[in-house]
């Protein structure tokens, strides 16, 4: 999700009672985003509202965020599965008029939280400053002030907060955790403030304190903690832990989506490009776990699909010999020996991809027909592997040995490769 950006569609909580596909696409920011961004936008909006739910301070805010998350799921199912969707979100979580002074601390908190949930971050920041002198002695106001500063820093474009304001918000968050008591919402507010302030080194200790002080920790909170150490954990126990979190969380699409992103992100960085049979097996295990976690979340299923296809086909044999000799040999043996020839002259798809094509013209690279045949066979095998539409997106961020830079794929004239 883009931070430090106020995007109107991210704050939209409702769509028409009987929505058209255009209404639902607009709910996910299409336009202005292109249709191909639908999955990414669904994921971003879900993550945005899940964070709001996790940091909610009142039952009203918690229920409101939950209703918006359900609306996101309904709209996603309608667009991707053809399910019915009606309305969405809640329409009654509105801030009070700006000219009415709050009469109690409860009024202050309700007003500020509703402004935040309506995406009115500047208004919330202005009112915090206005109410500071009157309500600053209340720990709950200190708590909400930290939340408002955090949300403004994350979501108002171009905002530049005085470093002292940010440090006071962090100090307030620490203070409230010990005055009011430990809560997941309080710890998450502190953690995100530390991230913005460039004090990430303090975050593991905050999670450790939360583990000691919180009587019960939700699966969603554990996922946030897991993200800190995700890249350093061994794969097998890590995947088992992720599956355990999914089983604990029930139908939490945001949690599943976040875990899929973390798993595939690390797999793309560590296991691709595949360079050994052991790496194939590791990649297949990781992708299978990600696919299981993504099940039931359409945008996550779409995201992991290309990796599932490569994991299924990376070790499949691809014929890399002379096609004319194969045909001739098949004919003279009545095709009995053809399987033996195929297996003896084949390589797994991952090896073909790693070897790459011969990037020079055969007429210029060799004076012998044998060499020309070998180059043509190599190029044919490579073409057959990369003909699959999932190859390029799976490898878009990694550099293959024959590439000058990631994402560089040479044009291949198939008419020359198969012109016998």
C-alpha positions in Angstrom: 0.0 0.0 0.0 1.3 3.5 -0.8 2.0 5.4 2.3 2.0 9.2 2.7 -0.7 9.3 0.0 -4.4 10.3 0.4 -6.2 8.2 -2.2 -9.9 8.9 -2.2 -10.9 5.4 -3.3 -9.1 3.9 -0.3 -11.4 5.8 2.1 -14.6 4.9 0.2 -16.7 2.6 2.4 -19.8 2.1 0.3 -21.0 1.3 -3.1 -24.5 1.2 -4.7 -27.1 -1.0 -3.2 -27.4 -2.9 -6.5 -23.9 -2.2 -7.9 -22.8 -2.5 -11.5 -19.3 -3.9 -12.3 -18.2 -0.3 -12.9 -19.4 0.7 -9.4 -17.3 -2.1 -7.9 -14.3 -1.3 -9.9 -14.5 2.3 -8.9 -14.7 1.1 -5.2 -11.2 -0.3 -5.9 -9.8 2.7 -7.7 -10.4 1.7 -11.3 -10.2 4.2 -12.8 -7.8 6.0 -12.3 -5.8 2.8 -12.0 -5.8 0.4 -15.0 -7.9 -2.8 -14.9 -4.8 -4.9 -14.5 -4.3 -3.3 -11.1 -7.5 -4.7 -9.6 -5.8 -7.4 -7.5 -3.2 -5.1 -6.2 -5.8 -2.4 -5.3 -8.0 -5.0 -3.6 -5.0 -6.1 -1.6 -4.0 -2.5 -0.7 -7.5 -1.4 0.4 -7.9 -4.5 2.5 -4.6 -3.9 4.2 -5.4 -0.3 4.7 -8.7 -1.1 6.5 -7.3 -4.0 8.4 -4.7 -1.7 10.0 -7.6 0.7 10.9 -9.4 -2.2 12.5 -6.4 -3.3 14.5 -5.8 0.2 15.8 -9.5 1.0 16.6 -10.1 2.3 20.1 -13.9 1.9 20.3 -16.4 -0.8 19.6 -18.1 1.6 17.1 -14.8 2.0 15.2 -14.1 -1.7 15.4 -17.5 -2.7 14.0 -17.3 0.0 11.3 -13.9 -1.2 10.1 -15.2 -4.8 10.1 -18.1 -3.8 8.0 -15.8 -2.1 5.5 -13.6 -5.2 5.3 -16.7 -7.3 4.7 -17.8 -4.9 1.9 -14.3 -5.3 0.4 -14.7 -9.1 0.4 -18.2 -8.9 -1.1 -17.1 -6.5 -3.9 -14.1 -8.8 -4.5 -16.3 -11.9 -4.8 -18.7 -10.1 -7.1 -16.0 -8.9 -9.5 -13.9 -12.1 -9.5 -16.5 -14.9 -8.9 -19.8 -13.4 -10.0 -21.3 -13.4 -6.5 -24.0 -10.9 -5.5 -23.0 -7.7 -3.6 -25.4 -5.2 -2.0 -24.4 -1.9 -0.5 -21.4 -2.2 1.7 -19.8 -0.6 4.7 -21.7 1.6 7.2 -23.1 5.0 6.6 -23.6 6.3 10.2 -20.1 6.7 11.5 -19.9 10.4 11.0 -18.0 13.1 12.9 -19.9 15.9 14.6 -20.1 19.4 13.2 -16.9 21.3 13.6 -18.6 24.3 15.4 -19.8 22.1 18.3 -17.4 21.8 21.2 -17.2 18.3 22.7 -18.6 18.1 26.2 -16.6 15.1 27.5 -13.5 13.1 26.8 -15.8 10.4 25.2 -17.1 13.1 22.8 -13.5 14.1 21.9 -12.4 10.5 21.2 -15.5 9.7 19.2 -15.1 12.8 17.1 -11.4 12.2 16.4 -11.8 8.5 15.6 -14.7 9.2 13.2 -12.6 11.8 11.4 -9.8 9.3 11.0 -12.2 6.6 9.7 -13.5 9.1 7.1 -10.1 9.8 5.8 -10.1 13.4 7.1 -6.6 13.3 8.6 -5.9 17.1 8.4 -9.1 17.9 10.2 -8.3 15.4 12.9 -4.8 16.8 13.3 -6.2 20.4 13.5 -8.8 19.4 16.2 -6.1 17.5 18.2 -4.2 20.8 18.4 -7.3 22.7 19.2 -8.3 20.3 22.1 -4.8 19.9 23.4 -4.9 22.5 26.1 -8.4 21.4 27.4 -7.9 17.6 27.4 -4.2 16.9 27.5 -4.3 15.6 31.1 -6.5 12.6 30.1 -4.4 9.5 29.1 -7.1 8.5 26.6 -6.6 11.8 24.8 -2.8 11.3 24.8 -3.5 7.9 23.2 -5.8 9.3 20.5 -3.4 12.1 19.8 -0.6 9.6 19.0 -3.0 7.8 16.7 -4.0 11.0 14.9 -0.3 12.0 14.4 0.5 8.5 13.1 -2.4 8.5 10.6 -1.6 12.0 9.4 2.0 11.1 8.8 1.1 8.0 6.9 -1.7 9.3 4.7 -1.4 13.1 4.1 0.6 13.8 1.0 3.5 16.1 1.5 3.0 16.6 5.2 6.1 17.5 7.2 5.7 17.1 10.9 8.0 18.7 13.4 10.2 16.0 14.7 9.3 17.0 18.2 5.6 16.3 17.4 6.5 12.8 16.3 8.7 12.2 19.3 6.0 13.4 21.6 3.5 11.0 19.9 6.0 8.1 20.6 6.4 9.2 24.2 2.7 9.4 24.6 2.2 5.9 23.2 4.8 4.5 25.6 3.1 6.4 28.5 -0.4 5.2 27.7 0.7 1.5 27.5 1.7 1.8 31.2 -1.1 4.2 32.4 -4.1 2.7 30.7 -2.7 -0.8 30.2 -1.4 -3.0 27.4 -3.5 -3.4 24.3 -2.7 -4.7 20.8 -4.0 -1.5 19.3 -1.7 0.5 21.6 1.4 -1.6 20.7 0.6 -1.4 17.0 0.3 2.4 17.1 3.7 2.6 18.9 5.3 0.2 16.4 4.2 2.2 13.4 5.3 5.4 14.9 8.7 4.0 15.5 8.9 2.9 11.8 8.0 6.4 10.6 10.5 8.0 13.0 13.3 5.7 11.7 13.6 3.9 15.1 13.0 0.4 13.7 15.7 -1.1 15.9 13.4 -0.6 18.9 10.5 -2.6 17.4 11.6 -6.2 18.4 11.7 -5.2 22.0 8.2 -3.7 21.7 6.9 -6.9 20.4 8.8 -8.8 23.1 7.1 -6.6 25.8 3.7 -7.2 24.2 4.3 -10.9 24.4 5.1 -10.6 28.1 2.2 -8.2 29.0 -0.7 -9.1 26.8 -2.9 -11.9 28.3 -3.9 -13.1 24.8 -2.4 -12.3 21.4 -4.4 -12.5 18.2 -3.2 -14.2 15.0 -3.3 -10.9 13.2 -0.9 -9.4 15.8 1.4 -12.3 15.5 1.6 -11.8 11.7 2.7 -8.2 12.3 5.4 -9.6 14.6 6.3 -12.3 12.2 7.1 -9.7 9.5 10.0 -8.5 11.5 11.8 -11.8 11.5 10.3 -13.4 8.5 13.4 -13.3 6.3 15.7 -14.9 8.9 13.6 -18.0 9.9 14.2 -21.4 8.3 11.5 -22.3 5.7 9.9 -25.4 7.2 9.1 -24.2 10.7 8.1 -20.8 9.3 5.6 -22.4 6.9 4.2 -24.5 9.7 3.8 -21.4 11.8 2.0 -19.5 9.0 -0.4 -22.4 8.5 -1.1 -22.4 12.3 -1.9 -18.7 12.2 -4.3 -19.2 9.3 -6.1 -21.9 11.2 -6.4 -19.7 14.3 -7.6 -16.7 12.4 -10.7 -18.2 10.7 -11.9 -16.3 7.7 -9.5 -13.4 8.0 -8.7 -12.5 4.3 -6.4 -9.7 5.2 -4.2 -12.1 7.3 -4.1 -14.7 4.5 -3.3 -12.0 1.9 -0.5 -10.6 4.0 1.1 -14.0 4.6 1.0 -14.9 0.9 2.7 -11.6 0.0 5.4 -12.3 2.6 6.0 -15.9 1.5 6.1 -15.3 -2.2 8.2 -12.1 -1.7 10.8 -14.1 0.1 10.6 -17.1 -2.3 11.1 -14.8 -5.3 14.2 -13.3 -3.6 15.8 -16.5 -2.3 14.6 -19.4 -4.5 14.5 -17.8 -7.9 15.9 -18.4 -10.4 15.8 -22.1 -9.7 19.3 -23.5 -10.1 19.2 -27.1 -8.7 16.9 -30.0 -8.2 16.9 -29.3 -4.4 15.8 -25.7 -5.1 12.9 -27.0 -7.2 11.7 -29.1 -4.3 12.1 -26.2 -1.9 10.2 -23.9 -4.2 7.4 -26.4 -4.8 7.0 -26.8 -1.0 6.9 -23.0 -0.4 4.5 -22.3 -3.2 2.2 -25.2 -2.2 1.9 -23.6 1.3 1.2 -20.2 -0.2 -1.5 -21.6 -2.4 -3.1 -23.3 0.6 -3.1 -20.1 2.5 -4.5 -18.1 -0.5 -7.4 -20.5 -0.9 -10.7 -18.5 -0.6 -9.1 -15.1 -1.2 -9.4 -14.3 -4.9 -6.8 -11.6 -5.2 -4.3 -13.8 -3.3 -5.2 -16.8 -5.4 -4.5 -14.8 -8.6 -1.2 -13.5 -7.1 0.1 -16.9 -6.4 -1.2 -18.6 -9.6 1.8 -17.9 -11.8 4.1 -19.4 -9.1 1.9 -22.5 -8.8 2.2 -23.0 -12.6 6.0 -22.7 -12.6 6.4 -24.9 -9.5 4.3 -27.6 -11.3 6.3 -27.4 -14.5 9.9 -26.4 -13.5 11.1 -30.0 -13.3 9.2 -31.2 -16.4 11.4 -32.5 -19.2 11.8 -30.4 -22.3 13.3 -32.1 -25.5 16.6 -30.4 -26.4 17.8 -32.5 -29.2 17.5 -32.5 -33.0 13.9 -32.6 -34.0 14.5 -34.0 -37.5 16.6 -36.9 -36.1 13.9 -37.5 -33.5 11.3 -37.8 -36.2 13.5 -40.1 -38.3 14.5 -42.3 -35.4 10.9 -42.6 -34.4 9.9 -43.8 -37.8 12.6 -46.4 -38.2 11.9 -47.9 -34.8 8.1 -47.7 -35.2 8.1 -45.1 -32.4 9.0 -47.9 -29.9 12.3 -46.2 -28.9 10.9 -42.6 -29.0 10.4 -42.3 -25.3 14.0 -43.4 -24.6 15.3 -40.8 -27.1 13.1 -38.1 -25.6 14.3 -38.8 -22.1 17.9 -39.1 -23.0 17.8 -35.8 -24.9 15.6 -33.8 -22.5 16.4 -31.5 -19.6 14.2 -30.1 -16.9 12.5 -26.8 -17.7 14.5 -25.0 -15.1 17.8 -26.0 -16.6 16.6 -24.9 -20.1 15.6 -21.5 -18.6 18.9 -21.1 -16.8 20.9 -22.0 -20.0 19.0 -19.4 -21.9 18.9 -19.0 -25.7 21.9 -18.6 -28.0 21.6 -14.9 -28.6 23.6 -14.9 -31.9 22.5 -16.0 -35.3 23.6 -19.5 -36.1 25.0 -18.5 -39.5 27.4 -16.2 -37.8 28.4 -18.3 -34.9 29.5 -21.5 -36.5 30.8 -22.9 -39.7 29.5 -26.4 -39.1 26.0 -27.8 -39.5 26.5 -29.7 -36.3 27.0 -26.5 -34.3 24.1 -24.8 -36.1 21.9 -27.8 -35.1 23.0 -27.6 -31.5 22.2 -23.8 -31.3 18.8 -24.3 -33.0 18.0 -27.1 -30.6 18.9 -24.9 -27.6 16.8 -22.0 -28.9 13.8 -24.3 -29.6 13.9 -25.7 -26.0 14.2 -22.3 -24.5 11.4 -21.0 -26.7 9.1 -23.8 -25.6 9.7 -23.0 -21.9 9.3 -19.2 -22.2 6.3 -19.6 -24.4 4.4 -20.1 -21.2 2.8 -16.8 -20.1 3.8 -17.3 -16.4 7.5 -17.4 -17.0 8.2 -13.7 -17.3 6.0 -12.5 -14.4 7.5 -15.1 -12.1 11.0 -14.0 -12.9 10.4 -10.2 -13.4 12.5 -9.3 -10.3 15.4 -11.7 -10.7 18.3 -11.7 -13.1 18.9 -14.9 -15.1 22.5 -15.7 -16.0 22.1 -14.7 -19.7 20.3 -11.5 -18.9 22.1 -8.1 -18.7 19.3 -6.9 -16.4 16.2 -8.3 -14.8 13.2 -8.4 -17.1 15.2 -8.4 -20.3 13.7 -11.0 -22.7 14.9 -11.3 -26.3 12.6 -11.5 -29.2 12.5 -15.0 -30.9 11.3 -15.6 -34.4 9.5 -18.9 -34.1 9.2 -19.3 -37.8 12.9 -19.7 -38.1 13.2 -22.1 -35.2 10.7 -24.6 -36.6 11.4 -24.1 -40.3 12.8 -27.6 -41.1 
